[in-house]
Amino acid sequence: MTNPVTTRPPAGAHGVQSPGTGPVSRLLLTGGLSLVVVIIAGVQLGAVDLTWSQVWAGLTGDSSQHVQRVVFELRLPRTLTGALIGIHFALSGWLLQLLSRNPLAEAGILGISAGASLVAVIAFIIGDWLVSSENPYSNTSFALQYLPLFAMAGGLVTALAVYFLGMRHGHLSPVKMTLTGAVVAGMLHALTTGVLAFWGHAHTELVAQWLAGSLYGAEWQHLHALLPWTLIGMIGVVLLMRPLSVMQLDDQHSRTLGLGLNRWRAFALLIATLLAASAVGVVGPVGFIGLLIPHISRRLAGANLPVQLVLCVLLGAVLAVLADLLGRTVFTPYEVPVGVVSAVLGVPFFLYLLSRQT
């Protein structure tokens, strides 16, 4: 029996030929340079624009205390946290789309983000009761310690429910899974709103801001809370690479090649949920990054899964940082949450993909 770890599907398994070595190098170089550019712009631009010399001085500690605080304590951790959440949501969407063979699959659309949000809000309320404070922002450090864990639990339960409800005659139905996820997401959003209304607490404003998917106030502690889950998720994705290449074939052929489909699908669902829900637990739900980026990566990389993976990492980070940058500069001094900007960009694209599926 052939070992699934060394078996790869044909080059046209996705209906698109993989680019050659030269185009791949140019794609990755362009993606890497784009990420560097948006990170520099994220640190340099804001309510008060800084020159590059001021940014460099702020990073090296040779500037005034005000500039150093703006650069190193406010903009840099916010920008890097934005890059990480972009990676999380992009990779989660990529895994879900490969797992379900559905280009419409994404943590927000399938209800995973809504499930993570509901449980995280409940955990936040319980934590507020246990650690009461007149200042709602004083509990942020305490919340960051446990919110990702509770969010992942809620996201995983939701993901399993949507996955099994999306089965039809023993096989996964992409359309049924998408519709089921939309219904579950709507129900969970309503429950979250009801919980907040029932709570009726002054801290509701803080939670509502978090539910909009905002990077406002992101600090180094947010980055530190998210980074371990980034590393775990990346390791999980790397372990999934070869099984995923076989899973692109039909189920019968995959089993013939010796792949334990149910085991690897469960593992892929776990990693996708971990990535999306941990990001939700730190900065709130940010939709449509996981829809846009995997589709763009497939278009650029063809059937080459490793290149798709790297492009998802680079472009996911670019889109999240760019969306946050637009949200805090276009309407200065007001800020639009990154989740709102990504939705504005993603909804038309989702409708386009949906029209192609019907």
Sequence and secondary structure as in RCSB ss.txt:
>XXXX:A:sequence
MTNPVTTRPPAGAHGVQSPGTGPVSRLLLTGGLSLVVVIIAGVQLGAVDLTWSQVWAGLTGDSSQHVQRVVFELR
LPRTLTGALIGIHFALSGWLLQLLSRNPLAEAGILGISAGASLVAVIAFIIGDWLVSSENPYSNTSFALQYLPLF
AMAGGLVTALAVYFLGMRHGHLSPVKMTLTGAVVAGMLHALTTGVLAFWGHAHTELVAQWLAGSLYGAEWQHLHA
LLPWTLIGMIGVVLLMRPLSVMQLDDQHSRTLGLGLNRWRAFALLIATLLAASAVGVVGPVGFIGLLIPHISRRL
AGANLPVQLVLCVLLGAVLAVLADLLGRTVFTPYEVPVGVVSAVLGVPFFLYLLSRQT
>XXXX:A:secstr
   GGG    TTTTSS    HHHHHHHHHHHHHHHHHHHHHHHH SSS   HHHHHHHHHT S HHHHIIIIIII
HHHHHHHHHHHHHHHHHHHHHHHHHT TT  TTTTTHHHHHHHHHHHHHHHHHHHS  SSGGGGHHHHHHHHHHH
HHHHHHHHHHHHHHHTEETTEE HHHHHHHHHHHHHHHHHHHHHHHHHH  TTHHHHHHHHT   TT  HHHHHH
HHHHHHHHHHHHHHHHHHHHHHTS HHHHHHTT  HHHHHHHHHHHHHHHHHHHHHHH    SHHHHHHHHHHHH
HTT HHHHHHHHHHHHHHHHHHHHHHHHHTTTTS   HHHHHHHHHHHHHHHHHHHH 
